[in-house]
Amino acid sequence: MDQNALKAQFDTIRDNIERVLQNDPNNLKSKELLELTHQLDILLVEQLKKSG
């Protein structure tokens, strides 16, 4: 995955996390928020593997 695609995925996940938190800032354990943070974790691990 090139850097532009990686940044686009990161931006999308970040925007979705912000949307979830704006809709319900007190529900930090929502299923959607947990899924988004999981996606972010996967993206970061993928980048770490690529960077060596």
Number of C-alpha atoms within 10 A of each C-alpha: 9 7 9 9 10 15 13 11 15 16 12 14 20 15 12 16 19 13 13 17 15 10 10 10 10 9 11 12 9 13 9 13 19 13 14 18 15 13 15 18 12 12 16 14 12 13 15 10 8 9 7 5
